[in-house]
Amino acid sequence: WEGLEGIDERTRKAVEAAARPVREGQKLDEEFFATAEKQIVRALSERGHAYAQCQRRAQVDVLAHQAVLRFRVRPGPLNTYGKVRVEGLASLPEAPVRTALDIKEGKPFSTAELDEARVAVLDLGAFASVEVVPELGDEPREGPVPIVVRVQPSTLRSVKLGGGAEADVIRTDVHLAAGWEHKNFLGGFRDFQVTARPGVVFYPTRLPGFQAPTSYLPEVKINTVLGQPGFLEARTRGTLRVNYEIYPILLSPKVDPDASVIGYRELRASAGLERGFGPLFGNISLNLQSNTPFAYVGPLDKNLRSVNIPYVDLLLQYDRRNDKVKPRKGFYLSNDLQVAGGKLIGDATDVRVQPEARAYIPLPKKVTIALRASVGFLFPFDYGGTLASNAATGRPPPDVDQGDWVRDVQLVFFRAFFSGGPNSNRGYPLRGVGPHGVVPFFNPQLAQQSIANGCDVTSPNYEDARCSQPLGGLSLWESSLEVRIPIAGALHGATFCDASDVSPKKTQIRLNYLHLSCGLGIRYDTPVGPVRADVGVRIPNMQVLGKPDSSVEGNPDTIFSIPMAISLGIGEAFLW
């Protein structure tokens, strides 16, 4: 080392740590050597040395097969921020940009802070590109360094129109899609978005039989979002969201021709704050969910009523991936904590928590190993008492009447964990993993005792379509391993294994309930992310260890006599 004598102890340690790509006894690699040089300059410039320089030199002893590496460091003077100049705004306001930059004249210079300022301006959503560049002189000098910010505005208003169709083992639909966005709504870079997706579900048409529809179920999704940058402080974003949906409840690939088809009119509203701190992102919001049931087909159970669930949601994410859309290396950690009811009143009081971890390992020839693991725990205080009994016997505990049973199943559906489907366990249909039992309001014409008698597994009248519907659970674990392989251009392949379980009991992680499925997939890159198709096969004797596969909850269907599921989606599996 040369040139470290004049810097403070904390900066010196940071510089020495920056040289870690090269270590004594390690094979000399020019790429690692160059990386160490860049990291040394970065360590100095992050700590006030705007003019920092570093020169590397290797003295090689060919006979001894050794090399002595030298770094000559020129820290330069300590600097502060000078005046900030913004270029390229055209007719857009400058004040919100300066607020997002949060660069104070006279504050110690830091390239790390300049990078954060660039990301904050990009997050305003109104610019296609942003550069935040220090204007350095020809010779190092003390004092302030002027900062120039160059922006290129993007399209502020956009309209999207489209349509599509979806078909899986649970439902088939066609839909339209429309959206409008304004990235400077009423000035101040407020972002306003509204999207609508009206559609029709063909019931009971589904894969693989694709039977003719007997009913047409209209549905609609309308989402609105208003974002206010610089709310309360420079980098905090305030958000208001209102979503309205009308949709049918279709839970299982199996169809009961005598069952009612229940739908919900759902209103969700939230007000929140979100803030990034480098790789750390946090969002806290106050939410209200209101669901009103109705019947698409058949009678509506008299015990079904509207459900109102207010809750506070705290989401934390720590993202060290190299790319959010198509990651090749790095890791991602998150935790979602929800507290419902309590002093917020409402129909459900609970605590719900779900941490998750993902990792990406690059291999030669652009092959990537992707891993994911998650657990979830739900602690209900005023519902959930019938879940375990329903999953085990198809009936509630003896002291629970029909009305209370209906309410309990209804609340569990809205708050519980489910597993299975395109972003979960791909060998199972959506919600296919976990407790199954009776959903009493699907057959309101039947008394509780009649359902219980018919859903005794020894009864000749037992039918999966009536007696084995997904219920959700209070404890969840999921894990996935996927190898992503480039094929040609935008075409990629993948091989994967997924395992998961959902338990009807609190804090019960059943690792012997593997529900293991493995399979193959294909992806095609598009501007909105990869379009993918996966075929997952349930591995024999690896569903519930020590039990025959026929005992798996829900007794999932086969496709072409193979125990498998086909999943279609947009984006990599477990991307977000």
C-alpha positions as CSV (number, residue, x, y, z in Angstrom):
1,W,0.0,0.0,0.0
2,E,1.1,3.6,-0.7
3,G,-0.7,6.8,0.1
4,L,-2.9,5.7,3.1
5,E,-1.0,7.7,5.6
6,G,-3.1,10.9,5.4
7,I,-6.6,9.5,5.7
8,D,-8.6,8.7,8.9
9,E,-8.7,5.3,10.4
10,R,-12.3,4.5,9.4
11,T,-11.7,5.3,5.7
12,R,-8.4,3.4,5.7
13,K,-10.2,0.2,6.9
14,A,-12.8,0.7,4.2
15,V,-10.1,1.0,1.6
16,E,-8.4,-2.1,2.8
17,A,-11.7,-4.0,2.8
18,A,-12.3,-2.9,-0.8
19,A,-9.2,-4.8,-1.9
20,R,-10.7,-8.2,-0.8
21,P,-11.2,-9.5,-4.4
22,V,-7.4,-10.2,-4.3
23,R,-6.0,-12.1,-1.3
24,E,-2.6,-13.6,-0.4
25,G,-2.2,-17.1,-1.7
26,Q,-5.0,-16.7,-4.2
27,K,-4.4,-17.3,-8.0
28,L,-3.7,-14.0,-9.7
29,D,-6.6,-12.9,-11.8
30,E,-6.5,-9.7,-13.8
31,E,-10.2,-9.2,-13.6
32,F,-10.2,-9.4,-9.8
33,F,-7.2,-7.1,-9.7
34,A,-9.0,-4.5,-11.7
35,T,-12.2,-4.9,-9.7
36,A,-10.2,-4.2,-6.5
37,E,-8.8,-1.0,-8.0
38,K,-12.3,0.3,-8.8
39,Q,-13.6,-0.6,-5.4
40,I,-10.8,1.3,-3.7
41,V,-11.6,4.5,-5.6
42,R,-15.3,3.9,-4.8
43,A,-14.5,3.5,-1.0
44,L,-12.7,6.8,-1.0
45,S,-15.3,8.7,-3.1
46,E,-18.1,7.5,-0.8
47,R,-16.3,9.1,2.1
48,G,-15.7,12.6,0.8
49,H,-12.7,12.2,-1.5
50,A,-14.2,13.3,-4.9
51,Y,-10.8,13.3,-6.7
52,A,-9.7,9.9,-5.4
53,Q,-7.4,7.9,-7.7
54,C,-5.7,4.5,-7.5
55,Q,-3.0,2.8,-9.6
56,R,-2.4,-0.9,-9.4
57,R,0.8,-2.7,-10.3
58,A,1.9,-6.3,-10.2
59,Q,5.5,-7.4,-9.8
60,V,5.6,-11.0,-11.1
61,D,8.3,-13.5,-10.2
62,V,7.9,-16.1,-13.0
63,L,10.4,-18.7,-11.4
64,A,8.7,-18.5,-8.0
65,H,5.2,-18.4,-9.4
66,Q,4.4,-15.4,-7.2
67,A,3.4,-11.8,-7.7
68,V,3.6,-8.8,-5.4
69,L,0.6,-6.6,-5.9
70,R,0.8,-2.9,-5.1
71,F,-1.9,-0.2,-4.8
72,R,-0.8,3.4,-5.0
73,V,-3.6,5.5,-3.6
74,R,-4.1,9.2,-4.0
75,P,-7.1,10.2,-1.9
76,G,-7.1,13.8,-2.8
77,P,-8.7,16.5,-0.6
78,L,-12.0,16.1,1.3
79,N,-14.9,17.8,-0.6
80,T,-18.5,18.9,0.0
81,Y,-21.4,19.3,-2.4
82,G,-21.5,22.5,-4.3
83,K,-24.4,24.1,-6.3
84,V,-26.8,21.6,-8.0
85,R,-27.9,22.3,-11.6
86,V,-30.8,20.4,-13.2
87,E,-30.9,20.1,-17.1
88,G,-33.4,18.7,-19.5
89,L,-36.7,19.3,-17.6
90,A,-38.4,21.1,-20.5
91,S,-41.8,22.2,-19.1
92,L,-41.7,19.9,-16.0
93,P,-41.4,21.4,-12.5
94,E,-37.9,21.5,-10.9
95,A,-38.9,21.7,-7.2
96,P,-40.0,18.0,-6.9
97,V,-36.8,16.9,-8.6
98,R,-34.7,18.9,-6.1
99,T,-36.8,17.5,-3.2
100,A,-36.1,13.9,-4.5
101,L,-32.4,14.6,-4.9
102,D,-32.1,15.7,-1.3
103,I,-28.5,17.0,-1.9
104,K,-27.7,19.8,0.5
105,E,-25.0,22.3,-0.5
106,G,-22.1,22.1,2.0
107,K,-22.8,18.5,3.0
108,P,-19.8,16.0,2.7
109,F,-19.5,14.6,-0.8
110,S,-20.4,10.9,-1.3
111,T,-20.9,9.0,-4.6
112,A,-23.1,6.5,-2.7
113,E,-25.5,9.4,-1.9
114,L,-25.4,10.6,-5.5
115,D,-26.4,7.1,-6.7
116,E,-29.3,7.1,-4.2
117,A,-30.3,10.5,-5.5
118,R,-30.3,9.2,-9.1
119,V,-32.6,6.3,-8.1
120,A,-34.9,8.7,-6.2
121,V,-35.4,10.9,-9.3
122,L,-36.0,7.8,-11.5
123,D,-38.6,6.7,-9.0
124,L,-40.6,9.8,-9.8
125,G,-41.6,7.8,-12.9
126,A,-41.4,10.8,-15.3
127,F,-37.9,10.3,-16.7
128,A,-36.5,7.8,-19.2
129,S,-33.0,8.4,-18.0
130,V,-31.3,10.3,-15.2
131,E,-27.6,11.2,-14.7
132,V,-26.2,12.7,-11.5
133,V,-22.6,13.8,-12.2
134,P,-20.0,15.7,-10.2
135,E,-18.3,18.4,-12.2
136,L,-14.6,17.8,-11.2
137,G,-11.9,20.2,-12.1
138,D,-8.7,19.3,-14.0
139,E,-6.7,19.3,-10.8
140,P,-7.8,18.1,-7.3
141,R,-9.0,21.0,-5.1
142,E,-10.6,21.3,-1.7
143,G,-14.1,22.7,-1.2
144,P,-17.4,22.3,-2.9
145,V,-17.9,20.2,-6.0
146,P,-20.8,21.3,-8.3
147,I,-23.4,18.7,-9.2
148,V,-25.2,18.5,-12.6
149,V,-28.4,16.5,-13.0
150,R,-29.3,15.6,-16.6
151,V,-32.8,14.2,-17.1
152,Q,-34.6,13.0,-20.2
153,P,-38.4,13.1,-19.8
154,S,-40.4,10.0,-20.7
155,T,-44.0,9.9,-22.0
156,L,-46.2,11.3,-19.2
157,R,-49.5,10.0,-20.3
158,S,-50.2,6.5,-21.6
159,V,-53.2,4.4,-22.6
160,K,-53.2,0.6,-22.7
161,L,-55.8,-1.6,-24.5
162,G,-55.8,-5.3,-24.9
163,G,-57.4,-8.5,-24.1
164,G,-56.8,-12.2,-23.5
165,A,-58.0,-15.6,-22.5
166,E,-57.0,-17.9,-19.7
167,A,-57.6,-21.6,-19.2
168,D,-56.5,-24.0,-16.5
169,V,-57.9,-26.8,-14.5
170,I,-60.2,-24.6,-12.4
171,R,-61.6,-22.0,-14.8
172,T,-61.7,-20.6,-18.3
173,D,-62.3,-17.0,-19.1
174,V,-61.9,-14.3,-21.8
175,H,-61.3,-10.7,-20.8
176,L,-60.5,-7.2,-22.0
177,A,-57.9,-4.9,-20.4
178,A,-57.7,-1.1,-20.4
179,G,-55.5,1.3,-18.5
180,W,-54.6,5.0,-18.3
181,E,-51.7,6.6,-16.5
182,H,-50.6,10.2,-15.9
183,K,-47.1,10.6,-14.3
184,N,-47.6,14.3,-13.6
185,F,-51.2,14.3,-12.5
186,L,-52.2,17.8,-11.2
187,G,-48.5,18.7,-11.2
188,G,-45.8,17.7,-8.6
189,F,-45.1,14.4,-10.4
190,R,-48.1,12.7,-8.8
191,D,-48.6,9.4,-10.5
192,F,-52.3,8.4,-11.1
193,Q,-53.2,5.0,-12.6
194,V,-56.5,3.4,-13.4
195,T,-56.9,-0.1,-14.9
196,A,-60.0,-2.1,-15.7
197,R,-60.3,-5.7,-16.7
198,P,-63.9,-6.9,-17.5
199,G,-64.3,-10.5,-18.5
200,V,-66.6,-13.5,-18.6
201,V,-65.9,-16.9,-17.0
202,F,-67.2,-19.9,-18.9
203,Y,-68.6,-22.3,-16.2
204,P,-67.8,-25.1,-15.7
205,T,-65.4,-25.1,-18.8
206,R,-61.9,-26.0,-17.8
207,L,-58.9,-28.2,-18.7
208,P,-58.4,-30.9,-19.7
209,G,-61.9,-31.8,-20.6
210,F,-62.9,-28.4,-21.8
211,Q,-66.6,-29.2,-21.3
212,A,-69.3,-26.9,-22.8
213,P,-70.3,-24.0,-20.5
214,T,-73.7,-24.0,-18.8
215,S,-73.4,-20.6,-17.3
216,Y,-71.5,-17.3,-18.1
217,L,-70.2,-15.5,-15.1
218,P,-69.3,-11.8,-15.6
219,E,-66.4,-10.5,-13.6
220,V,-64.5,-7.2,-13.4
221,K,-61.4,-5.8,-11.8
222,I,-60.9,-2.0,-11.4
223,N,-57.7,-0.8,-9.8
224,T,-56.8,2.9,-9.0
225,V,-53.5,4.2,-7.5
226,L,-52.5,7.7,-6.7
227,G,-48.8,8.3,-5.6
228,Q,-47.4,11.5,-4.1
229,P,-43.6,11.7,-4.1
230,G,-41.9,13.8,-1.4
231,F,-44.7,13.2,1.1
232,L,-43.7,14.3,4.6
233,E,-40.0,14.1,3.6
234,A,-37.8,14.0,0.5
235,R,-37.8,10.3,-0.2
236,T,-41.1,9.1,1.2
237,R,-43.9,8.4,-1.2
238,G,-47.5,8.5,-0.1
239,T,-50.0,6.2,-1.8
240,L,-53.8,5.9,-2.0
241,R,-55.3,2.7,-3.6
242,V,-58.9,1.8,-4.3
243,N,-59.6,-1.6,-5.9
244,Y,-63.0,-3.0,-6.8
245,E,-63.7,-6.5,-8.0
246,I,-66.6,-8.8,-8.8
247,Y,-65.6,-12.4,-9.2
248,P,-66.8,-16.0,-8.7
249,I,-65.3,-18.3,-6.0
250,L,-64.1,-21.3,-7.9
251,L,-61.8,-23.4,-5.7
252,S,-61.4,-26.8,-7.1
253,P,-60.9,-28.7,-10.4
254,K,-63.8,-30.9,-9.3
255,V,-67.4,-29.7,-10.1
256,D,-70.5,-30.3,-8.0
257,P,-73.4,-29.9,-10.4
258,D,-75.8,-29.2,-7.5
259,A,-73.7,-26.6,-5.8
260,S,-74.3,-22.9,-5.9
261,V,-71.7,-20.7,-7.6
262,I,-71.0,-17.9,-5.1
263,G,-69.4,-14.6,-6.0
264,Y,-68.2,-11.6,-4.1
265,R,-68.2,-7.9,-4.6
266,E,-64.9,-6.8,-3.1
267,L,-63.8,-3.3,-2.2
268,R,-60.3,-2.7,-1.0
269,A,-58.9,0.7,0.0
270,S,-55.6,1.6,1.5
271,A,-53.5,4.6,2.5
272,G,-49.8,4.1,3.0
273,L,-46.2,5.3,3.1
274,E,-43.3,3.8,1.3
275,R,-39.6,4.6,1.5
276,G,-36.4,3.1,0.1
277,F,-33.0,3.1,1.9
278,G,-30.6,1.8,-0.7
279,P,-31.4,-2.0,-1.0
280,L,-34.0,-1.8,1.8
281,F,-37.6,-0.9,1.0
282,G,-40.4,-0.4,3.5
283,N,-44.1,0.1,3.1
284,I,-46.7,0.6,5.8
285,S,-50.4,1.0,5.1
286,L,-53.8,1.1,6.7
287,N,-56.2,-1.2,4.7
288,L,-59.9,-1.9,4.6
289,Q,-61.3,-5.0,2.8
290,S,-65.1,-5.3,2.4
291,N,-66.7,-8.3,0.7
292,T,-70.3,-8.8,-0.1
293,P,-71.5,-12.2,-1.2
294,F,-74.0,-13.0,-4.0
295,A,-75.0,-16.0,-6.0
296,Y,-74.2,-16.4,-9.7
297,V,-76.0,-19.8,-9.9
298,G,-78.4,-21.3,-7.4
299,P,-79.5,-20.0,-4.0
300,L,-77.5,-17.9,-1.6
301,D,-76.9,-19.3,1.9
302,K,-78.9,-17.2,4.4
303,N,-75.9,-17.4,6.8
304,L,-73.6,-15.7,4.4
305,R,-73.1,-12.0,5.1
306,S,-70.8,-9.2,4.3
307,V,-67.3,-9.2,5.8
308,N,-65.3,-6.2,6.7
309,I,-61.6,-6.6,7.6
310,P,-59.5,-3.6,8.5
311,Y,-55.8,-4.3,9.0
312,V,-52.4,-2.7,9.2
313,D,-49.8,-4.1,6.8
314,L,-46.0,-3.6,7.2
315,L,-43.9,-4.9,4.3
316,L,-40.1,-4.9,4.4
317,Q,-37.8,-6.0,1.5
318,Y,-34.0,-6.2,1.3
319,D,-33.0,-6.6,-2.4
320,R,-29.5,-7.5,-3.4
321,R,-30.3,-9.0,-6.8
322,N,-28.5,-7.7,-9.9
323,D,-31.7,-7.4,-11.9
324,K,-35.3,-7.3,-10.6
325,V,-36.9,-8.6,-13.8
326,K,-34.4,-11.3,-14.7
327,P,-32.0,-11.9,-11.8
328,R,-28.8,-13.8,-12.3
329,K,-27.1,-13.4,-8.9
330,G,-27.7,-12.0,-5.5
331,F,-30.4,-12.5,-2.9
332,Y,-33.7,-11.1,-1.8
333,L,-35.3,-11.1,1.7
334,S,-38.8,-9.9,2.7
335,N,-41.3,-10.0,5.5
336,D,-45.0,-9.2,5.4
337,L,-46.7,-8.5,8.7
338,Q,-50.4,-7.9,9.0
339,V,-52.4,-7.1,12.1
340,A,-56.2,-7.2,11.6
341,G,-59.0,-6.1,13.9
342,G,-58.2,-5.2,17.5
343,K,-58.9,-1.5,18.0
344,L,-59.7,-1.3,14.3
345,I,-62.9,-3.3,15.0
346,G,-64.0,-5.4,11.9
347,D,-65.1,-9.0,11.6
348,A,-61.6,-10.7,12.0
349,T,-58.9,-10.2,14.6
350,D,-55.6,-11.8,13.9
351,V,-51.8,-11.5,13.3
352,R,-50.4,-12.8,10.0
353,V,-46.7,-13.0,9.2
354,Q,-44.8,-14.4,6.2
355,P,-41.0,-14.1,5.8
356,E,-39.4,-15.2,2.5
357,A,-35.9,-15.6,1.1
358,R,-34.7,-16.0,-2.4
359,A,-31.2,-16.6,-3.8
360,Y,-29.7,-16.6,-7.3
361,I,-26.4,-18.4,-8.2
362,P,-24.8,-17.8,-11.7
363,L,-23.2,-20.7,-13.5
364,P,-21.2,-20.8,-16.7
365,K,-23.0,-20.4,-20.1
366,K,-25.6,-18.0,-18.5
367,V,-27.2,-20.8,-16.5
368,T,-28.8,-19.7,-13.2
369,I,-29.8,-21.6,-10.1
370,A,-32.8,-19.9,-8.3
371,L,-33.9,-20.9,-4.8
372,R,-36.8,-19.8,-2.7
373,A,-38.0,-20.6,0.8
374,S,-40.9,-19.2,2.8
375,V,-42.9,-19.8,5.9
376,G,-46.2,-18.3,7.1
377,F,-48.1,-18.2,10.4
378,L,-51.6,-17.0,11.1
379,F,-52.8,-16.4,14.6
380,P,-56.6,-15.9,14.6
381,F,-58.3,-14.7,17.8
382,D,-62.0,-14.9,16.9
383,Y,-62.3,-17.5,14.1
384,G,-60.6,-20.6,12.8
385,G,-62.1,-23.0,15.4
386,T,-63.8,-25.3,12.9
387,L,-60.8,-25.6,10.5
388,A,-59.0,-28.6,12.0
389,S,-62.2,-30.6,12.5
390,N,-63.5,-29.8,9.0
391,A,-60.2,-30.9,7.4
392,A,-60.2,-34.2,9.4
393,T,-63.9,-35.1,9.3
394,G,-65.7,-32.8,6.9
395,R,-67.8,-31.4,9.7
396,P,-67.4,-28.7,12.5
397,P,-67.0,-29.5,16.2
398,P,-70.3,-30.8,17.8
399,D,-71.1,-27.5,19.6
400,V,-70.9,-25.3,16.4
401,D,-74.2,-24.5,14.6
402,Q,-74.6,-24.0,10.8
403,G,-74.4,-20.2,11.0
404,D,-71.2,-20.1,13.0
405,W,-69.6,-22.7,10.7
406,V,-70.4,-20.7,7.6
407,R,-68.9,-17.5,9.2
408,D,-65.8,-19.4,10.2
409,V,-65.1,-20.9,6.8
410,Q,-65.8,-17.6,5.2
411,L,-63.2,-15.7,7.3
412,V,-60.6,-18.4,7.0
413,F,-60.9,-18.2,3.2
414,F,-60.0,-14.5,3.3
415,R,-57.2,-14.6,5.7
416,A,-55.6,-18.1,5.6
417,F,-52.6,-19.4,3.6
418,F,-53.0,-21.4,0.4
419,S,-50.4,-23.2,-1.7
420,G,-50.2,-24.6,-5.2
421,G,-50.2,-23.0,-8.6
422,P,-47.9,-21.1,-11.0
423,N,-46.0,-19.2,-8.4
424,S,-46.0,-21.8,-5.7
425,N,-46.1,-25.6,-6.1
426,R,-46.4,-26.2,-9.8
427,G,-47.4,-29.9,-9.5
428,Y,-50.7,-28.8,-8.0
429,P,-53.6,-26.5,-9.2
430,L,-54.1,-23.2,-7.5
431,R,-54.9,-23.7,-3.8
432,G,-54.4,-27.5,-4.3
433,V,-52.0,-28.1,-1.4
434,G,-53.3,-28.1,2.2
435,P,-56.4,-28.8,4.2
436,H,-59.5,-29.7,2.2
437,G,-63.1,-30.2,3.5
438,V,-66.6,-28.9,3.2
439,V,-67.6,-25.4,2.2
440,P,-71.1,-25.4,3.6
441,F,-72.4,-22.3,1.8
442,F,-71.8,-24.0,-1.6
443,N,-74.8,-26.3,-0.7
444,P,-77.2,-24.1,1.3
445,Q,-80.1,-26.4,0.5
446,L,-78.5,-29.2,2.6
447,A,-78.6,-29.3,6.3
448,Q,-75.4,-29.6,8.4
449,Q,-76.2,-33.3,9.3
450,S,-76.9,-34.2,5.7
451,I,-73.6,-32.8,4.6
452,A,-71.8,-34.6,7.4
453,N,-73.4,-38.0,6.5
454,G,-72.7,-37.6,2.8
455,C,-69.1,-36.5,3.4
456,D,-68.2,-39.5,5.6
457,V,-65.5,-41.2,3.5
458,T,-67.3,-44.5,4.1
459,S,-70.5,-43.2,2.6
460,P,-71.6,-44.4,-0.8
461,N,-72.7,-40.8,-1.5
462,Y,-69.2,-39.3,-0.8
463,E,-68.0,-36.9,-3.6
464,D,-64.8,-35.0,-3.7
465,A,-66.5,-32.1,-5.5
466,R,-68.7,-31.6,-2.4
467,C,-66.6,-32.9,0.4
468,S,-63.0,-31.9,-0.5
469,Q,-62.8,-28.2,-1.3
470,P,-59.7,-26.2,-0.4
471,L,-60.1,-24.5,3.0
472,G,-56.7,-22.8,3.6
473,G,-54.6,-23.2,6.7
474,L,-52.9,-21.4,9.6
475,S,-49.3,-22.5,8.9
476,L,-47.4,-22.6,5.6
477,W,-44.0,-23.6,4.3
478,E,-42.8,-23.6,0.7
479,S,-39.5,-24.2,-1.0
480,S,-38.4,-24.2,-4.7
481,L,-35.2,-25.0,-6.6
482,E,-35.1,-24.0,-10.3
483,V,-32.3,-24.2,-12.9
484,R,-32.8,-21.6,-15.7
485,I,-31.1,-22.5,-19.0
486,P,-30.8,-20.2,-22.1
487,I,-31.8,-22.0,-25.3
488,A,-31.8,-19.5,-28.2
489,G,-32.2,-15.7,-28.1
490,A,-35.3,-14.9,-26.1
491,L,-36.2,-18.5,-25.5
492,H,-35.2,-20.1,-22.2
493,G,-35.8,-23.4,-20.5
494,A,-36.1,-24.4,-16.8
495,T,-36.2,-27.5,-14.7
496,F,-37.5,-27.3,-11.2
497,C,-38.6,-29.0,-8.0
498,D,-41.2,-27.5,-5.6
499,A,-42.3,-28.7,-2.2
500,S,-44.8,-27.1,0.2
501,D,-47.4,-27.7,2.9
502,V,-50.3,-25.9,4.6
503,S,-51.4,-27.0,8.0
504,P,-54.8,-26.4,9.7
505,K,-53.0,-25.8,13.0
506,K,-51.1,-22.8,14.3
507,T,-47.2,-22.9,14.2
508,Q,-47.3,-26.4,12.8
509,I,-44.6,-27.0,10.1
510,R,-45.1,-30.5,8.8
511,L,-41.8,-31.3,7.0
512,N,-43.0,-34.9,6.3
513,Y,-45.8,-33.4,4.2
514,L,-43.6,-32.7,1.2
515,H,-46.1,-32.5,-1.7
516,L,-43.0,-32.8,-3.9
517,S,-43.3,-32.0,-7.6
518,C,-40.7,-31.7,-10.3
519,G,-40.9,-30.7,-13.9
520,L,-39.9,-28.7,-16.9
521,G,-40.7,-25.2,-18.2
522,I,-40.2,-22.9,-21.1
523,R,-39.9,-19.1,-21.1
524,Y,-40.0,-16.5,-23.8
525,D,-38.7,-13.0,-23.0
526,T,-41.1,-10.0,-23.6
527,P,-41.0,-6.3,-22.7
528,V,-43.2,-7.1,-19.6
529,G,-41.2,-10.1,-18.5
530,P,-40.9,-13.7,-19.5
531,V,-44.1,-15.5,-20.6
532,R,-43.8,-19.0,-19.2
533,A,-45.4,-22.5,-19.2
534,D,-44.5,-25.1,-16.6
535,V,-45.4,-28.8,-16.4
536,G,-45.0,-30.1,-12.8
537,V,-45.4,-33.8,-12.0
538,R,-46.1,-35.0,-8.4
539,I,-43.4,-37.4,-7.5
540,P,-44.8,-40.9,-6.3
541,N,-44.3,-41.7,-2.6
542,M,-43.0,-38.2,-2.0
543,Q,-46.3,-36.4,-1.2
544,V,-46.8,-37.4,2.5
545,L,-44.0,-39.5,3.8
546,G,-45.2,-42.9,5.0
547,K,-48.6,-42.6,3.4
548,P,-50.0,-43.6,0.0
549,D,-50.4,-40.8,-2.6
550,S,-54.1,-41.5,-2.6
551,S,-54.4,-40.1,1.0
552,V,-53.2,-36.6,-0.1
553,E,-55.6,-33.9,0.9
554,G,-58.0,-33.0,-2.0
555,N,-57.0,-36.1,-4.0
556,P,-55.8,-33.9,-6.9
557,D,-56.8,-34.9,-10.4
558,T,-54.5,-36.2,-13.1
559,I,-54.0,-35.0,-16.7
560,F,-53.8,-37.7,-19.3
561,S,-53.6,-40.2,-16.4
562,I,-50.4,-38.5,-15.2
563,P,-50.3,-36.9,-11.7
564,M,-49.4,-33.4,-12.9
565,A,-50.5,-29.8,-13.4
566,I,-49.8,-27.3,-16.1
567,S,-49.1,-23.7,-15.1
568,L,-49.0,-20.6,-17.3
569,G,-47.9,-17.2,-16.1
570,I,-45.9,-13.9,-16.8
571,G,-42.6,-13.3,-15.1
572,E,-40.2,-15.8,-13.6
573,A,-41.6,-18.2,-11.0
574,F,-41.4,-16.6,-7.5
575,L,-40.0,-13.4,-9.0
576,W,-41.8,-10.9,-6.8
